[in-house]
Amino acid sequence: MPSPSTLSGYTVLILSFLVASGPLDMAQQWASLSSSQRQSLKQQYNDAGISVMVSAFGSTESPTTAGDDPTQLANTMAQFVLDNDLDGIDIDYEDFAAMNAMDGSAENWLTTFTQTLRQKLPQGQYILTHAPVAPWFIGAPRYKSGAYAQVDKKVGSLIDWYNVQFYNQGSSEYTTCSGLLDQSSSAWPGTALFQIAAAGVDQNKLLIGKVGKPTDATNGGYIDTNTLAGCVQQAQAKGWQGGVMVWEFPSADSAWITSVRAQSWPVGSGSGGNGGGNGGSGSSSSSSTPTSTSKHSHTSGAGGTTNVGSTPSSCNNVPAWDASSIYLVNDSVSYNGMTYTAKWWTQGDVPDQSGQWGVWKPGQSC
């Protein structure tokens, strides 16, 4: 897990993913902690003004098409939030087959799912957000059953905010301030930020979702931080108090969000609180910093295994890696003649099996 210091400037950390079969990736790592470890780490995040949530579903899941019962699954996922000391849940519903069927099945499923979640996760005590792709706000007649425009009408009052995915919709879509804020292209008409708001969605519930770097997107939408900072400032000048969501940490670390907020709500300026525009309590405040959300997804390599026959020893005065020890960001260890530095919280991840995107950054031979 990333330390709070590496997330300075964010108000929410979302752990990916919780799916129908259970937790994966960072959500699984969080759930694998002991209760005392989890509560201690959670307290560190909360003390830094960061709420910790879990992301449900993601691009590999199609719960409506798969026939998952929305009431049963919502109860199961809400219980995961309660059992694992989390502040809330983000619904990253990407069942395109169900939504494209335009028969109301996706909208009805999401409505029931959201209502059931709220019954177990009361508003004001837990955060409940959704992360739809921007084109789903077109509504009728493009989506004759309404898509997310209909979801908002039915259960928008139960949703704290929308982490709108303004990416992966084409290489040139939502890549300028004009196209992102004021007028989207003819491919996805009416889905720029203020166009969605004009159609009836509370503009302060709309977060600008972007990717941290071009390779974090599979189909475009990246904007560099300086340009995005200008877009955020333009939106702020028009009265918007929403915020920014980014996929994903560690591509988008503290430096990323600091740059993006520089022209609007500068980090450390004293202009903001913990929750933000629609923050931890779900309330809106025009005087506080809008919500800044980082999604964190990472599959660790060979967690919990050790090399048979290796004997722990230090080199260059760097302590030897120990499978049972907990390491935080920037902690250094030695293993099999190399030094390694932790990129985030870890326990049991074998350094030389971590891989390029793993938790351990290789250092020097020793």
C-alpha positions in Angstrom: 0.0 0.0 0.0 1.3 3.5 -0.7 2.2 5.6 2.3 0.1 8.7 3.0 3.0 10.9 2.1 3.0 9.6 -1.5 -0.6 10.6 -1.7 -0.4 14.1 -0.5 -3.0 16.2 -2.3 -5.5 13.4 -2.6 -8.5 13.0 -0.4 -9.6 9.5 -1.5 -7.7 6.3 -2.3 -9.7 3.6 -4.1 -8.4 0.0 -4.0 -9.0 -2.1 -7.1 -10.8 -4.5 -7.4 -13.7 -6.2 -5.6 -15.5 -8.6 -8.0 -18.3 -11.1 -7.7 -15.9 -13.9 -6.7 -14.2 -11.7 -4.1 -11.3 -9.3 -3.7 -8.4 -9.1 -6.2 -5.1 -7.1 -6.5 -4.9 -4.3 -3.9 -8.3 -5.0 -2.5 -7.1 -8.5 -1.8 -3.9 -7.2 -0.2 -5.9 -4.9 2.0 -8.2 -7.7 3.1 -5.2 -10.0 3.8 -3.9 -7.7 6.5 -4.7 -8.5 10.1 -7.4 -6.4 11.7 -4.8 -4.4 13.8 -2.6 -3.8 10.7 -5.6 -2.6 8.7 -6.9 -0.3 11.4 -3.5 1.2 12.0 -2.9 1.8 8.2 -6.5 3.2 7.9 -5.9 5.6 10.7 -2.7 6.9 9.0 -4.7 7.6 5.9 -7.6 9.2 7.7 -5.2 11.3 9.8 -3.7 12.6 6.5 -7.3 13.4 5.2 -7.5 10.4 2.9 -10.6 8.2 2.8 -10.0 4.6 1.7 -12.5 2.9 -0.6 -12.8 -0.2 -2.7 -13.6 -0.3 -6.4 -16.2 -2.8 -7.5 -16.2 -4.7 -10.8 -13.9 -3.0 -13.4 -13.5 -3.9 -17.1 -13.4 -7.6 -16.7 -16.8 -7.9 -15.0 -20.2 -7.9 -16.6 -22.5 -8.6 -13.6 -25.9 -7.9 -15.4 -25.0 -10.1 -18.4 -23.6 -12.8 -16.0 -26.9 -12.9 -14.2 -25.6 -11.8 -10.8 -28.4 -10.9 -8.4 -28.0 -7.2 -7.6 -29.5 -7.5 -4.1 -27.4 -10.4 -3.1 -24.2 -9.1 -4.6 -24.7 -5.6 -3.1 -25.2 -7.1 0.4 -22.0 -9.2 0.0 -20.0 -6.2 -1.2 -21.4 -3.9 1.5 -20.4 -6.5 4.1 -16.9 -6.5 2.6 -16.7 -2.8 3.2 -17.9 -3.2 6.8 -15.6 -6.2 7.6 -12.5 -4.5 6.2 -12.7 -1.1 7.8 -13.3 0.8 4.5 -14.8 4.2 4.1 -16.9 3.3 1.1 -17.3 1.7 -2.3 -17.0 2.9 -5.9 -19.1 1.2 -8.6 -16.9 0.8 -11.7 -19.7 -0.8 -13.8 -18.5 -1.7 -17.3 -21.1 -4.1 -18.5 -21.3 -2.7 -22.1 -23.3 -5.6 -23.4 -26.1 -4.9 -20.9 -26.0 -1.1 -21.4 -25.9 -1.4 -25.2 -28.9 -3.7 -25.2 -31.0 -0.6 -24.3 -33.7 -2.7 -22.7 -33.5 -1.2 -19.3 -31.7 -4.2 -17.7 -28.5 -2.3 -16.9 -30.3 0.7 -15.5 -32.6 -1.5 -13.4 -29.7 -3.6 -12.1 -27.7 -0.6 -11.1 -30.7 1.0 -9.4 -31.4 -2.0 -7.3 -27.7 -2.5 -6.6 -27.3 1.1 -5.4 -30.4 1.1 -3.3 -29.3 -2.1 -1.5 -25.8 -0.8 -0.9 -27.2 2.3 0.7 -29.4 0.3 3.0 -26.2 -1.3 4.5 -23.9 1.7 4.0 -25.9 4.7 5.3 -25.4 8.1 3.7 -23.2 10.4 5.7 -21.4 7.4 7.3 -20.1 5.7 4.1 -19.1 7.0 0.7 -20.9 5.5 -2.3 -19.8 6.6 -5.8 -20.1 5.4 -9.4 -17.5 5.6 -12.2 -19.4 5.5 -15.5 -17.8 6.2 -18.8 -18.8 9.7 -20.0 -20.8 8.6 -23.1 -23.3 6.8 -20.8 -24.6 10.3 -19.8 -25.9 10.9 -23.3 -29.2 9.2 -22.3 -32.1 9.1 -24.8 -32.4 8.9 -27.7 -28.9 7.5 -28.2 -29.5 5.2 -25.3 -33.2 4.8 -25.5 -33.4 3.2 -22.0 -31.5 6.3 -20.5 -28.2 4.8 -19.5 -26.6 6.8 -16.6 -28.9 9.7 -17.2 -31.7 7.4 -16.0 -29.6 5.9 -13.2 -29.1 9.5 -11.9 -32.8 10.2 -12.0 -33.6 7.1 -10.1 -30.9 6.9 -7.5 -28.7 10.0 -8.0 -29.7 11.2 -4.5 -28.0 8.1 -3.0 -24.7 8.6 -4.9 -22.1 10.9 -3.4 -20.4 11.7 -6.7 -19.5 10.3 -10.1 -15.9 9.5 -11.0 -16.6 10.1 -14.7 -14.2 8.3 -17.1 -13.3 10.9 -19.6 -10.9 8.5 -21.3 -10.8 5.3 -23.4 -13.4 6.7 -25.7 -11.2 7.5 -28.7 -7.8 9.0 -29.3 -9.1 12.6 -29.7 -12.1 12.5 -27.3 -12.0 14.7 -24.2 -8.4 15.8 -24.9 -8.9 19.5 -25.0 -10.4 21.8 -22.3 -13.2 22.7 -24.7 -14.0 19.1 -25.5 -13.7 18.1 -21.9 -15.7 20.9 -20.4 -18.0 22.6 -22.9 -18.8 20.7 -26.1 -17.9 17.1 -26.8 -17.5 15.7 -30.3 -20.2 14.4 -32.5 -19.1 10.9 -31.6 -20.3 11.3 -28.1 -22.5 14.5 -28.2 -23.7 16.2 -25.0 -21.1 14.5 -22.7 -18.7 17.3 -21.9 -18.7 18.2 -18.2 -21.1 21.2 -18.4 -23.2 19.5 -21.0 -23.9 16.6 -18.6 -24.7 19.1 -15.9 -27.0 21.0 -18.2 -29.0 17.8 -18.7 -29.8 17.6 -15.0 -26.9 16.0 -13.2 -25.5 18.1 -10.2 -22.3 19.5 -11.6 -20.6 19.3 -8.2 -21.1 15.6 -8.3 -19.2 15.3 -11.5 -15.5 14.5 -11.1 -13.1 14.7 -14.1 -11.7 11.3 -14.5 -8.4 11.0 -16.3 -5.3 8.7 -16.6 -2.0 9.4 -15.1 0.0 8.7 -18.2 -0.8 7.7 -21.8 -0.2 4.0 -21.3 -2.7 3.9 -18.5 -5.4 4.3 -21.1 -6.3 1.7 -23.7 -8.1 4.1 -26.1 -7.0 7.6 -25.6 -8.1 10.5 -23.4 -4.8 11.5 -21.8 -4.1 15.1 -21.1 -0.8 16.3 -19.6 -0.9 17.7 -16.1 -0.3 21.4 -17.1 -3.1 21.4 -19.6 -5.4 19.5 -17.2 -4.6 22.0 -14.5 -5.8 24.8 -16.9 -9.0 22.8 -17.6 -9.7 22.4 -13.9 -9.1 26.1 -13.3 -11.6 27.0 -16.1 -14.2 24.7 -14.6 -13.7 26.2 -11.2 -14.1 29.7 -12.6 -17.5 28.7 -13.8 -18.6 27.6 -10.4 -17.8 23.9 -10.5 -16.7 22.3 -7.2 -16.4 18.7 -8.3 -12.8 17.4 -8.3 -10.5 15.0 -10.2 -10.2 11.2 -10.3 -7.2 9.5 -11.8 -6.4 6.0 -13.0 -3.9 5.0 -11.5 -1.3 5.1 -8.8 1.7 5.0 -8.9 1.6 6.7 -12.3 -0.3 9.6 -10.7 1.4 10.2 -7.4 1.5 13.3 -5.2 3.5 15.2 -7.8 0.7 14.5 -10.4 -2.2 15.8 -8.3 -0.1 18.7 -7.0 0.4 19.8 -10.6 -3.2 19.3 -11.6 -4.5 21.4 -8.6 -1.8 24.1 -9.0 -4.1 26.6 -10.8 -7.3 26.0 -8.8 -7.0 24.5 -5.3 -3.2 24.4 -4.7 -2.0 21.7 -2.4 -0.9 23.1 0.9 -2.5 26.5 0.3 -4.9 26.1 3.2 -7.8 26.5 0.8 -9.2 23.1 1.4 -10.3 20.5 3.9 -10.3 16.7 3.9 -13.5 15.8 2.3 -13.7 18.1 -0.6 -16.5 19.1 -2.8 -18.4 15.9 -2.2 -15.9 14.3 0.2 -15.9 11.9 3.0 -19.3 12.9 4.5 -21.0 13.2 1.1 -21.8 16.9 1.8 -20.9 19.8 -0.5 -18.9 22.8 0.5 -18.0 25.6 -1.8 -15.1 26.7 0.4 -13.3 23.3 0.6 -11.0 21.5 -1.8 -12.8 19.3 -4.3 -12.3 15.6 -4.0 -9.1 14.3 -5.5 -9.3 10.5 -6.0 -6.5 8.1 -6.9 -7.3 4.6 -8.0 -4.6 2.0 -7.1 -4.4 -1.3 -8.9 -1.4 -3.6 -8.9 -0.9 -7.3 -9.0 2.1 -8.3 -7.0 4.5 -11.0 -8.0 4.7 -14.3 -6.1 3.5 -12.9 -2.9 4.3 -14.8 0.3 7.0 -17.1 -1.3 10.6 -17.4 -0.5 13.6 -18.9 -2.3 14.3 -22.3 -0.8 17.8 -22.4 0.6 18.5 -18.7 0.7 19.9 -17.4 3.9 18.9 -13.9 5.1 22.0 -11.7 5.4 22.7 -8.0 4.9 24.9 -6.4 2.3 26.2 -2.8 2.1 24.6 -2.4 5.6 21.1 -2.8 4.0 19.1 -5.3 6.1 18.1 -8.6 4.5 14.5 -9.0 3.3 12.3 -10.9 5.7 9.1 -12.5 4.4 7.2 -11.8 7.7 8.2 -8.2 8.0 6.1 -5.2 6.9 7.8 -2.7 4.6 6.6 0.8 3.9 7.4 3.1 0.9 11.1 3.8 0.5 12.2 1.1 2.9 15.3 -0.7 1.6 16.2 -4.4 1.8 18.9 -6.7 0.4 18.1 -10.0 -1.3 20.3 -12.5 -3.3 23.1 -10.0 -3.8 20.9 -7.0 -4.7 19.3 -4.1 -2.9 15.7 -3.2 -3.4 13.5 -0.2 -2.4 9.8 -0.6 -1.7 7.4 1.5 -3.8 4.5 1.1 -1.3 3.4 -1.0 1.6 4.3 -4.7 1.2 4.6 -8.0 3.1 5.8 -11.3 1.7 6.5 -10.1 -1.8 9.8 -11.6 -2.9 12.0 -8.8 -4.2 13.6 -10.6 -7.2 10.1 -11.9 -8.3 8.4 -8.5 -8.2 8.8 -7.6 -11.9 8.9 -4.3 -13.6 5.5 -3.2 -12.2 5.9 -4.8 -8.9 6.4 -3.4 -5.4 10.2 -3.7 -5.3 12.5 -1.3 -7.3 15.9 -2.9 -7.9 18.9 -1.0 -6.7 22.6 -2.0 -6.8 24.5 -5.3 -6.6 26.1 -5.9 -3.3 
